[in-house]
Amino acid sequence: MWIKACVNRLKPYVPVWAIPWGVLLYRAVMHCACYWHALDDAASIRKTKFKALPSVWLRYRVGGKPDLDAFIEVGRLASEDIRNILEKHGRKLSSFRTVLDFGCGCGRTLLWMQAQAADSQKWFGCDIDA
């Protein structure tokens, strides 16, 4: 990520007392960026096949970007990887009655997996963040 590269280049020249202020400034900028994306979110969410999606701030915290399309695409790719691994071992996702996504973040992979699952399956997700 380009921000991390910039920070690493500037670190030797920034006084220690200024680092907390830089963190606060960065968070404020990202809150503004998430607010800006949220203005556009309602129309974008209606275009997707999902009924509910996490807020812009949660998407940013999990994926590093507030972008809805990127969030959905990463979830799709992760669910495909899981399906491919299961098929490689002779199993199908629908063969499990209960599924736990340990470390699910805000559920971007579960969105795709649940959409392709049997109705009788139970889905759970847990993460360090509430």
Secondary structure, DSSP 4 states (H G I P E B T S, - for coil): -HHHHHHHHHGGGS-GGGHHHHHHHHHHHHHHHHHHHHHHHHHHHHHSS-S----HHHHHHHHS---HHHHHHHHHHHHHHHHHHHHHTT--GGG-SEEEEET-TTTHHHHHHHHTS-TT-EEEEE-S--
